[in-house]
Each structure stands twice: as structure tokens, then as C-alpha cells.
Amino acid sequence: MTVFLYVLGLVLFALGLLVSIAWHELGHLSTAKIFGIRVPQYMVGFGPTIWSRKKGETEYGFKAIPAGGYIRMIGMFPPGKDGRIEARSTSPWRSMIEDAREASFEELEPGDEDRLFYTRKPWKRVIVMFAGPFMNLVLAVVLFFGSAMAIGFEAQTTKVAGVTNCVIDQSEKRDACKPSDRPSPAKAAGLLKGDRIVAFDGERVSDWNTLSDRIRATTGPATLTVERDGKEVGLKATLLENKVLKKDADGNVVQPLQYVSAGYLGFESGREVVPLTFGQSADRMSQQLQAGVESVLALPGKIPALWDAAFGDGERKQDSPVGVVGAARISGELMTVDAPPQTILVWFMNLLVMFNVSLFLFNMLPLLPLDGGHIAGALWESVRRHAARIFKRPDPGPFDVAKLMPVAYVVAGVFVCFTLLVLVADVVNPVKLT
């Protein structure tokens, strides 16, 4: 059964990967067609074609290696000095092997002179190139909001999962009580496992963070209202001061562990799957995006540790970069975790969310052959042309992005090397769920 669930996780992630890639390329395809650019080919994957069908002027299909995708647009670059025009691809892999001036020149057909990518106004080209990454962002938002609001995340609640017998300094990291320990305020007040605290000192509380903050800010007498067997029961407690784990503004335990003196009641909070509100979902989604940006910026600094984990005896850290293979392995492990099905589903959806956020952020880098590189070229062309009009100079014409292809080859080479490094690390020393 475990093997079946693991394989199921791999298959589901592969399907999610293909949908994400196809959705990305659909953004390029749809906007290119809206602006009248001829698109001869729409492909998901690389390598040999395993299935394709031509509809209208575009060939749609799947290739053998599901590690990316591309659409082929006519006239990605302006003509060179010899006046030749070539068709190019949005795929970074194909950009490595296609010559910037001569490849696919034969694909031009009569009437294509008015359907070339480079002849479109810069703002239209920006939309076409931005549409791909934007589709990944849209998919990430839809998946996240859907799972967060319909199902939710496992979180601490105000339900009592257990009552401690005595007051123990949390920094001591022990469970057994000593004769010298003081009885816990919760036990003395008569709090029972299964109770749900609904009010503290007369004020209603519905979430753990609010209740925790109220408890930590209180020492001395306090009243508790608990829901027990369908009825509300009032309890009186005398909270004591104790050394407890320090938390940040979001209610998360600060790392590395620190301890502070605060009010102490003495019970273990229960954990339940709690749906988020729209506002909470938006806040957590913004945190995901911020974490994604920080991760992309931190990638160069993580390469030495990644190399040591792949080829040395270094530890593979939990925040280490992972590739498609590593993410697929994590997906397989998710399916074998002993947790409620709805929790596993949310974790899996969140994995796809992070994958699509990464695709969005990575493709927006202003480097060729990424989408962001073409966007940067179109924006620079717009700046040059506007400046020429302001200063009454001749129109400089389209910006020749092809001149940057040597840089694109270097960027693509670095990307390939990094991808191979991550692949080796994912195989020999993978990131594992804790």
C-alpha cells in the first residue's frame, strides 16, 4: 500500500507539472494569437514528439521529456544587416541550439511580413512574454485560495488536547514532575481534555494565537469559559509566571529557540484543520510570494552547500533548492504520511503552488533566454523610441535582442549546470520530509 501511495504521489506531481507547463505556454499562445502573431507550434515537453495534431496554422503536441515546453513564434528577432528574418522559440532550451539569425528561416510563409513578433508594439510584446509567467501566478493563487478556504491548514486551536500536572520551565525540556514543582493552574482550575476554551476573562476567543497572547500577558486570577458536552462552563484559574518559548508577531516559535517569562496556564492545545478566511488566505499568499523572492535571491549563496551535499558528506538542508525530481520525491512521500486525507491534499496543493510561484519568479528574471529577458528588451526599445521622439531624433527602430544571444548562451549554460547539480543532489542526498 505504501509503495502504491508513493507512486501515486509521483504520478500526481507529474500531471501537475504538465498542467503547469501547458498553462504557462497557453498564456504565450493566446496573447500571441490575439495580437496577430503567427504561432506554428505549441509543445509541452522536449525531445522527440510522441503526439501532435495540427489545428489551423498551429501544431499542438506533447514531447517525450516533460521538463518544460515552448511555443514557436515567427519573427522573434528583427532582421539582421542582410535583411533575413528568422522564427524563434520562447523555450530557453531551444534558444541554446537555434542560431539567432538563420534557424527556421524556411518557416516564413507569404503574408507573414505583417505577423512577425518583433513588428508588434513593445507593450504588446511585453504582454505576450509576461502572459506565460502570469498564468503560473494565476494558477498558484487559484490553487492556494481554493485549498486554504475550502479545506484549510492544520493549526493549533483553543481545544484542550491535554492538561499538564505541574509547572515546568520549558527550557528544562522534561515531562516528569518533581515533588517541588507547583501544580499547574489548568489542573487546579479543573480544565479537562476535550474542553474548548471560548472566552478568557469575559472576552470571546476563537483562535489559538489570540488565546495564547492573552494567557501570556496575564498572571494572577483569571476566568475561563469552556465548552464542555455542548454547554458552556465557567472556571476560575490563577495563572503563574513561567519560562516559555518566545514567539514572533505571527505566533511562530522564534528560531533559534529563546525563552521569556510570561503567564502560564498549563495545557496542550489541540490541532485541527481550520479553513482560512479570504483575508487570511491573501496574507499567507503574500508571505509565500515574499518567501519565493527571498529564495530566488538566496540561490547563489546556497550553491556551495548544495555541492557539498551532492558530492561530499554535507547535510542536505530543508531549505535547500530542489528540482523536478526532488519535488516529485517529496510528493511521493507526502502521500505516505500518516495524516488525514484533507491535510495531505492541502500539502500537495501547496507543493504545486510553490512550484508555480517559482516558475513565475524565475521566468521574470531580466535575462535571456528567459521571458523576463525579452520583456526587458521590449521595454528598452520603448524607452529608446520615446527618447528619440522627445529629442526629435530619427527612430532607432526595433531593439536587436539577438545581439544579446552570447549572454543568453552563458545564462542558459549556468542554468543547465545548476539544474544538473540539483538533480544529482536530489538523487544522492534528497530533501526529506520531517
Secondary structure, DSSP 4 states (H G I P E B T S, - for coil): -HHHHHHHHHHHHHHHHHHHHHHHHHHHHHHHHHTT----EEEEEEEEEEEEEEETTEEEEEEEEEEEEEEEETTSS---TT-----EES-HHHHHHS-TTTTTGGG--TTGGGS-GGGS-HHHHHHHHHHHHHHHHHHHHHHHHHHHHHT-EEEEEEEEEEE-SB---GGG---S--TTSPBPHHHHHT--TT-EEEEETTEE--SHHHHHHHHHT--EEEEEEEEETTEEEEEEEEEEEEEEE-B-TTSPBPSS--EEEEEE--EEEEEEEEPPPHHHHHHHHHHHHHHHHHHHHHHHHHHHHHHHHHHSS----TTS---HHHHHHHHHHHHTSSS-HHHHHHHHHHHHHHHHHHHHHHHTSS-TTSHHHHHHHHHHHHHHHHHHHHTT-----S--GGGGHHHHHHHHHHHHHHHHHHHHHHHHS-----
